[in-house]
Amino acid sequence: MYRTRIVYDREIQEFAMYLDGELVGFARTGQEAEDTLNQLIGELMNSQDLQEAA
């Protein structure tokens, strides 16, 4: 399972997105950050499924 974290950065006024402890990007809203992380996790899981099937 992937660990996610969303932290508001007051200096740049955006939400930092972390996946398994690594910064993966920034989003303007908390909802956008959550949606983006969920999409990224979905892509990672699909990639793993394809590798296992090969």
PDB file of N, CA, C and O in Angstrom:
ATOM      1  N   MET A   1       0.848  -1.185   0.000  1.00  0.00           N
ATOM      2  CA  MET A   1       0.000   0.000   0.000  1.00  0.00           C
ATOM      3  C   MET A   1       0.889   1.243   0.000  1.00  0.00           C
ATOM      4  O   MET A   1       1.965   1.259   0.598  1.00  0.00           O
ATOM      5  N   TYR A   2       0.428   2.250  -0.663  1.00  0.00           N
ATOM      6  CA  TYR A   2       1.192   3.492  -0.758  1.00  0.00           C
ATOM      7  C   TYR A   2       0.804   4.440   0.379  1.00  0.00           C
ATOM      8  O   TYR A   2      -0.356   4.509   0.784  1.00  0.00           O
ATOM      9  N   ARG A   3       1.800   5.165   0.879  1.00  0.00           N
ATOM     10  CA  ARG A   3       1.555   6.171   1.914  1.00  0.00           C
ATOM     11  C   ARG A   3       1.512   7.542   1.243  1.00  0.00           C
ATOM     12  O   ARG A   3       2.421   7.901   0.494  1.00  0.00           O
ATOM     13  N   THR A   4       0.463   8.299   1.511  1.00  0.00           N
ATOM     14  CA  THR A   4       0.347   9.639   0.936  1.00  0.00           C
ATOM     15  C   THR A   4       0.272  10.671   2.053  1.00  0.00           C
ATOM     16  O   THR A   4      -0.148  10.390   3.176  1.00  0.00           O
ATOM     17  N   ARG A   5       0.696  11.867   1.696  1.00  0.00           N
ATOM     18  CA  ARG A   5       0.609  12.976   2.647  1.00  0.00           C
ATOM     19  C   ARG A   5       0.426  14.254   1.839  1.00  0.00           C
ATOM     20  O   ARG A   5       1.077  14.451   0.813  1.00  0.00           O
ATOM     21  N   ILE A   6      -0.460  15.111   2.310  1.00  0.00           N
ATOM     22  CA  ILE A   6      -0.703  16.403   1.679  1.00  0.00           C
ATOM     23  C   ILE A   6      -0.464  17.466   2.737  1.00  0.00           C
ATOM     24  O   ILE A   6      -1.063  17.431   3.812  1.00  0.00           O
ATOM     25  N   VAL A   7       0.421  18.417   2.423  1.00  0.00           N
ATOM     26  CA  VAL A   7       0.801  19.452   3.384  1.00  0.00           C
ATOM     27  C   VAL A   7       0.669  20.820   2.720  1.00  0.00           C
ATOM     28  O   VAL A   7       1.205  21.045   1.635  1.00  0.00           O
ATOM     29  N   TYR A   8      -0.047  21.727   3.377  1.00  0.00           N
ATOM     30  CA  TYR A   8      -0.183  23.079   2.837  1.00  0.00           C
ATOM     31  C   TYR A   8       1.101  23.860   3.097  1.00  0.00           C
ATOM     32  O   TYR A   8       1.576  23.925   4.230  1.00  0.00           O
ATOM     33  N   ASP A   9       1.653  24.446   2.054  1.00  0.00           N
ATOM     34  CA  ASP A   9       2.865  25.261   2.151  1.00  0.00           C
ATOM     35  C   ASP A   9       2.445  26.727   2.139  1.00  0.00           C
ATOM     36  O   ASP A   9       2.048  27.254   1.101  1.00  0.00           O
ATOM     37  N   ARG A  10       2.532  27.374   3.280  1.00  0.00           N
ATOM     38  CA  ARG A  10       2.080  28.768   3.400  1.00  0.00           C
ATOM     39  C   ARG A  10       2.911  29.725   2.555  1.00  0.00           C
ATOM     40  O   ARG A  10       2.403  30.740   2.077  1.00  0.00           O
ATOM     41  N   GLU A  11       4.176  29.405   2.373  1.00  0.00           N
ATOM     42  CA  GLU A  11       5.058  30.300   1.631  1.00  0.00           C
ATOM     43  C   GLU A  11       4.641  30.413   0.163  1.00  0.00           C
ATOM     44  O   GLU A  11       4.581  31.513  -0.387  1.00  0.00           O
ATOM     45  N   ILE A  12       4.357  29.288  -0.459  1.00  0.00           N
ATOM     46  CA  ILE A  12       3.970  29.327  -1.873  1.00  0.00           C
ATOM     47  C   ILE A  12       2.455  29.208  -2.061  1.00  0.00           C
ATOM     48  O   ILE A  12       1.955  29.287  -3.183  1.00  0.00           O
ATOM     49  N   GLN A  13       1.739  29.020  -0.971  1.00  0.00           N
ATOM     50  CA  GLN A  13       0.279  28.933  -0.950  1.00  0.00           C
ATOM     51  C   GLN A  13      -0.252  27.829  -1.862  1.00  0.00           C
ATOM     52  O   GLN A  13      -1.212  28.026  -2.607  1.00  0.00           O
ATOM     53  N   GLU A  14       0.386  26.675  -1.788  1.00  0.00           N
ATOM     54  CA  GLU A  14      -0.057  25.492  -2.516  1.00  0.00           C
ATOM     55  C   GLU A  14       0.099  24.264  -1.622  1.00  0.00           C
ATOM     56  O   GLU A  14       0.736  24.317  -0.569  1.00  0.00           O
ATOM     57  N   PHE A  15      -0.488  23.177  -2.060  1.00  0.00           N
ATOM     58  CA  PHE A  15      -0.442  21.927  -1.313  1.00  0.00           C
ATOM     59  C   PHE A  15       0.651  21.023  -1.881  1.00  0.00           C
ATOM     60  O   PHE A  15       0.640  20.686  -3.065  1.00  0.00           O
ATOM     61  N   ALA A  16       1.586  20.640  -1.025  1.00  0.00           N
ATOM     62  CA  ALA A  16       2.653  19.719  -1.426  1.00  0.00           C
ATOM     63  C   ALA A  16       2.115  18.296  -1.323  1.00  0.00           C
ATOM     64  O   ALA A  16       1.452  17.939  -0.349  1.00  0.00           O
ATOM     65  N   MET A  17       2.410  17.488  -2.343  1.00  0.00           N
ATOM     66  CA  MET A  17       1.941  16.103  -2.377  1.00  0.00           C
ATOM     67  C   MET A  17       3.132  15.166  -2.201  1.00  0.00           C
ATOM     68  O   MET A  17       4.132  15.265  -2.912  1.00  0.00           O
ATOM     69  N   TYR A  18       3.003  14.261  -1.243  1.00  0.00           N
ATOM     70  CA  TYR A  18       4.061  13.290  -0.970  1.00  0.00           C
ATOM     71  C   TYR A  18       3.524  11.880  -1.183  1.00  0.00           C
ATOM     72  O   TYR A  18       2.401  11.559  -0.793  1.00  0.00           O
ATOM     73  N   LEU A  19       4.344  11.055  -1.804  1.00  0.00           N
ATOM     74  CA  LEU A  19       4.011   9.649  -1.998  1.00  0.00           C
ATOM     75  C   LEU A  19       5.172   8.831  -1.454  1.00  0.00           C
ATOM     76  O   LEU A  19       6.299   8.936  -1.938  1.00  0.00           O
ATOM     77  N   ASP A  20       4.890   8.023  -0.452  1.00  0.00           N
ATOM     78  CA  ASP A  20       5.919   7.225   0.227  1.00  0.00           C
ATOM     79  C   ASP A  20       7.095   8.088   0.679  1.00  0.00           C
ATOM     80  O   ASP A  20       8.253   7.692   0.547  1.00  0.00           O
ATOM     81  N   GLY A  21       6.789   9.264   1.211  1.00  0.00           N
ATOM     82  CA  GLY A  21       7.805  10.146   1.778  1.00  0.00           C
ATOM     83  C   GLY A  21       8.527  11.029   0.784  1.00  0.00           C
ATOM     84  O   GLY A  21       9.366  11.837   1.183  1.00  0.00           O
ATOM     85  N   GLU A  22       8.225  10.900  -0.516  1.00  0.00           N
ATOM     86  CA  GLU A  22       8.907  11.703  -1.529  1.00  0.00           C
ATOM     87  C   GLU A  22       7.951  12.735  -2.119  1.00  0.00           C
ATOM     88  O   GLU A  22       6.804  12.425  -2.440  1.00  0.00           O
ATOM     89  N   LEU A  23       8.437  13.953  -2.255  1.00  0.00           N
ATOM     90  CA  LEU A  23       7.656  15.021  -2.864  1.00  0.00           C
ATOM     91  C   LEU A  23       7.431  14.691  -4.333  1.00  0.00           C
ATOM     92  O   LEU A  23       8.383  14.452  -5.076  1.00  0.00           O
ATOM     93  N   VAL A  24       6.154  14.678  -4.753  1.00  0.00           N
ATOM     94  CA  VAL A  24       5.848  14.364  -6.151  1.00  0.00           C
ATOM     95  C   VAL A  24       5.238  15.548  -6.890  1.00  0.00           C
ATOM     96  O   VAL A  24       5.047  15.485  -8.105  1.00  0.00           O
ATOM     97  N   GLY A  25       4.929  16.627  -6.173  1.00  0.00           N
ATOM     98  CA  GLY A  25       4.393  17.795  -6.862  1.00  0.00           C
ATOM     99  C   GLY A  25       3.591  18.689  -5.939  1.00  0.00           C
ATOM    100  O   GLY A  25       3.529  18.488  -4.726  1.00  0.00           O
ATOM    101  N   PHE A  26       2.974  19.693  -6.569  1.00  0.00           N
ATOM    102  CA  PHE A  26       2.169  20.668  -5.843  1.00  0.00           C
ATOM    103  C   PHE A  26       0.816  20.809  -6.522  1.00  0.00           C
ATOM    104  O   PHE A  26       0.691  20.590  -7.727  1.00  0.00           O
ATOM    105  N   ALA A  27      -0.194  21.175  -5.747  1.00  0.00           N
ATOM    106  CA  ALA A  27      -1.535  21.402  -6.277  1.00  0.00           C
ATOM    107  C   ALA A  27      -2.094  22.677  -5.654  1.00  0.00           C
ATOM    108  O   ALA A  27      -1.670  23.096  -4.577  1.00  0.00           O
ATOM    109  N   ARG A  28      -3.045  23.282  -6.343  1.00  0.00           N
ATOM    110  CA  ARG A  28      -3.625  24.540  -5.856  1.00  0.00           C
ATOM    111  C   ARG A  28      -4.608  24.337  -4.721  1.00  0.00           C
ATOM    112  O   ARG A  28      -4.747  25.197  -3.851  1.00  0.00           O
ATOM    113  N   THR A  29      -5.300  23.187  -4.725  1.00  0.00           N
ATOM    114  CA  THR A  29      -6.282  22.911  -3.675  1.00  0.00           C
ATOM    115  C   THR A  29      -6.012  21.543  -3.062  1.00  0.00           C
ATOM    116  O   THR A  29      -5.332  20.702  -3.649  1.00  0.00           O
ATOM    117  N   GLY A  30      -6.556  21.342  -1.875  1.00  0.00           N
ATOM    118  CA  GLY A  30      -6.419  20.047  -1.227  1.00  0.00           C
ATOM    119  C   GLY A  30      -7.102  18.950  -2.021  1.00  0.00           C
ATOM    120  O   GLY A  30      -6.588  17.835  -2.113  1.00  0.00           O
ATOM    121  N   GLN A  31      -8.266  19.260  -2.600  1.00  0.00           N
ATOM    122  CA  GLN A  31      -8.987  18.271  -3.401  1.00  0.00           C
ATOM    123  C   GLN A  31      -8.206  17.900  -4.651  1.00  0.00           C
ATOM    124  O   GLN A  31      -8.147  16.729  -5.026  1.00  0.00           O
ATOM    125  N   GLU A  32      -7.607  18.893  -5.297  1.00  0.00           N
ATOM    126  CA  GLU A  32      -6.779  18.623  -6.478  1.00  0.00           C
ATOM    127  C   GLU A  32      -5.589  17.738  -6.106  1.00  0.00           C
ATOM    128  O   GLU A  32      -5.222  16.839  -6.862  1.00  0.00           O
ATOM    129  N   ALA A  33      -4.992  17.992  -4.948  1.00  0.00           N
ATOM    130  CA  ALA A  33      -3.863  17.178  -4.489  1.00  0.00           C
ATOM    131  C   ALA A  33      -4.303  15.739  -4.253  1.00  0.00           C
ATOM    132  O   ALA A  33      -3.617  14.800  -4.657  1.00  0.00           O
ATOM    133  N   GLU A  34      -5.444  15.572  -3.601  1.00  0.00           N
ATOM    134  CA  GLU A  34      -5.951  14.224  -3.325  1.00  0.00           C
ATOM    135  C   GLU A  34      -6.269  13.484  -4.626  1.00  0.00           C
ATOM    136  O   GLU A  34      -5.917  12.315  -4.782  1.00  0.00           O
ATOM    137  N   ASP A  35      -6.933  14.167  -5.549  1.00  0.00           N
ATOM    138  CA  ASP A  35      -7.274  13.546  -6.832  1.00  0.00           C
ATOM    139  C   ASP A  35      -6.023  13.154  -7.613  1.00  0.00           C
ATOM    140  O   ASP A  35      -5.964  12.075  -8.203  1.00  0.00           O
ATOM    141  N   THR A  36      -5.030  14.030  -7.612  1.00  0.00           N
ATOM    142  CA  THR A  36      -3.791  13.767  -8.345  1.00  0.00           C
ATOM    143  C   THR A  36      -3.053  12.571  -7.757  1.00  0.00           C
ATOM    144  O   THR A  36      -2.570  11.714  -8.497  1.00  0.00           O
ATOM    145  N   LEU A  37      -2.964  12.511  -6.434  1.00  0.00           N
ATOM    146  CA  LEU A  37      -2.297  11.373  -5.791  1.00  0.00           C
ATOM    147  C   LEU A  37      -3.037  10.069  -6.086  1.00  0.00           C
ATOM    148  O   LEU A  37      -2.409   9.045  -6.355  1.00  0.00           O
ATOM    149  N   ASN A  38      -4.366  10.104  -6.037  1.00  0.00           N
ATOM    150  CA  ASN A  38      -5.141   8.898  -6.336  1.00  0.00           C
ATOM    151  C   ASN A  38      -4.917   8.441  -7.772  1.00  0.00           C
ATOM    152  O   ASN A  38      -4.804   7.243  -8.032  1.00  0.00           O
ATOM    153  N   GLN A  39      -4.853   9.383  -8.699  1.00  0.00           N
ATOM    154  CA  GLN A  39      -4.596   9.043 -10.100  1.00  0.00           C
ATOM    155  C   GLN A  39      -3.199   8.442 -10.257  1.00  0.00           C
ATOM    156  O   GLN A  39      -3.019   7.456 -10.973  1.00  0.00           O
ATOM    157  N   LEU A  40      -2.224   9.035  -9.592  1.00  0.00           N
ATOM    158  CA  LEU A  40      -0.853   8.529  -9.662  1.00  0.00           C
ATOM    159  C   LEU A  40      -0.760   7.110  -9.105  1.00  0.00           C
ATOM    160  O   LEU A  40      -0.097   6.254  -9.692  1.00  0.00           O
ATOM    161  N   ILE A  41      -1.410   6.864  -7.996  1.00  0.00           N
ATOM    162  CA  ILE A  41      -1.407   5.524  -7.402  1.00  0.00           C
ATOM    163  C   ILE A  41      -2.068   4.528  -8.350  1.00  0.00           C
ATOM    164  O   ILE A  41      -1.585   3.407  -8.509  1.00  0.00           O
ATOM    165  N   GLY A  42      -3.165   4.930  -8.976  1.00  0.00           N
ATOM    166  CA  GLY A  42      -3.826   4.057  -9.944  1.00  0.00           C
ATOM    167  C   GLY A  42      -2.904   3.691 -11.094  1.00  0.00           C
ATOM    168  O   GLY A  42      -2.868   2.538 -11.522  1.00  0.00           O
ATOM    169  N   GLU A  43      -2.159   4.668 -11.595  1.00  0.00           N
ATOM    170  CA  GLU A  43      -1.218   4.409 -12.684  1.00  0.00           C
ATOM    171  C   GLU A  43      -0.089   3.486 -12.237  1.00  0.00           C
ATOM    172  O   GLU A  43       0.332   2.607 -12.990  1.00  0.00           O
ATOM    173  N   LEU A  44       0.398   3.680 -11.023  1.00  0.00           N
ATOM    174  CA  LEU A  44       1.457   2.814 -10.504  1.00  0.00           C
ATOM    175  C   LEU A  44       0.962   1.376 -10.346  1.00  0.00           C
ATOM    176  O   LEU A  44       1.680   0.428 -10.664  1.00  0.00           O
ATOM    177  N   MET A  45      -0.255   1.223  -9.859  1.00  0.00           N
ATOM    178  CA  MET A  45      -0.814  -0.117  -9.674  1.00  0.00           C
ATOM    179  C   MET A  45      -1.035  -0.804 -11.020  1.00  0.00           C
ATOM    180  O   MET A  45      -0.776  -2.000 -11.148  1.00  0.00           O
ATOM    181  N   ASN A  46      -1.509  -0.066 -12.026  1.00  0.00           N
ATOM    182  CA  ASN A  46      -1.688  -0.642 -13.363  1.00  0.00           C
ATOM    183  C   ASN A  46      -0.351  -1.060 -13.949  1.00  0.00           C
ATOM    184  O   ASN A  46      -0.253  -2.101 -14.598  1.00  0.00           O
ATOM    185  N   SER A  47       0.671  -0.260 -13.724  1.00  0.00           N
ATOM    186  CA  SER A  47       2.008  -0.572 -14.224  1.00  0.00           C
ATOM    187  C   SER A  47       2.529  -1.858 -13.587  1.00  0.00           C
ATOM    188  O   SER A  47       3.129  -2.695 -14.263  1.00  0.00           O
ATOM    189  N   GLN A  48       2.298  -2.009 -12.290  1.00  0.00           N
ATOM    190  CA  GLN A  48       2.734  -3.224 -11.597  1.00  0.00           C
ATOM    191  C   GLN A  48       1.990  -4.444 -12.128  1.00  0.00           C
ATOM    192  O   GLN A  48       2.583  -5.509 -12.300  1.00  0.00           O
ATOM    193  N   ASP A  49       0.686  -4.292 -12.387  1.00  0.00           N
ATOM    194  CA  ASP A  49      -0.104  -5.405 -12.920  1.00  0.00           C
ATOM    195  C   ASP A  49       0.425  -5.838 -14.282  1.00  0.00           C
ATOM    196  O   ASP A  49       0.496  -7.032 -14.572  1.00  0.00           O
ATOM    197  N   LEU A  50       0.795  -4.874 -15.115  1.00  0.00           N
ATOM    198  CA  LEU A  50       1.322  -5.197 -16.441  1.00  0.00           C
ATOM    199  C   LEU A  50       2.662  -5.916 -16.340  1.00  0.00           C
ATOM    200  O   LEU A  50       2.933  -6.838 -17.109  1.00  0.00           O
ATOM    201  N   GLN A  51       3.502  -5.497 -15.395  1.00  0.00           N
ATOM    202  CA  GLN A  51       4.806  -6.140 -15.221  1.00  0.00           C
ATOM    203  C   GLN A  51       4.640  -7.574 -14.737  1.00  0.00           C
ATOM    204  O   GLN A  51       5.369  -8.466 -15.170  1.00  0.00           O
ATOM    205  N   GLU A  52       3.685  -7.798 -13.840  1.00  0.00           N
ATOM    206  CA  GLU A  52       3.461  -9.146 -13.320  1.00  0.00           C
ATOM    207  C   GLU A  52       2.891 -10.071 -14.389  1.00  0.00           C
ATOM    208  O   GLU A  52       3.145 -11.275 -14.367  1.00  0.00           O
ATOM    209  N   ALA A  53       2.127  -9.521 -15.318  1.00  0.00           N
ATOM    210  CA  ALA A  53       1.514 -10.329 -16.371  1.00  0.00           C
ATOM    211  C   ALA A  53       2.520 -10.703 -17.458  1.00  0.00           C
ATOM    212  O   ALA A  53       2.308 -11.665 -18.197  1.00  0.00           O
ATOM    213  N   ALA A  54       3.604  -9.953 -17.554  1.00  0.00           N
ATOM    214  CA  ALA A  54       4.591 -10.199 -18.625  1.00  0.00           C
ATOM    215  C   ALA A  54       5.495 -11.366 -18.331  1.00  0.00           C
ATOM    216  O   ALA A  54       6.368 -11.689 -19.136  1.00  0.00           O
TER     217      ALA A  54
END
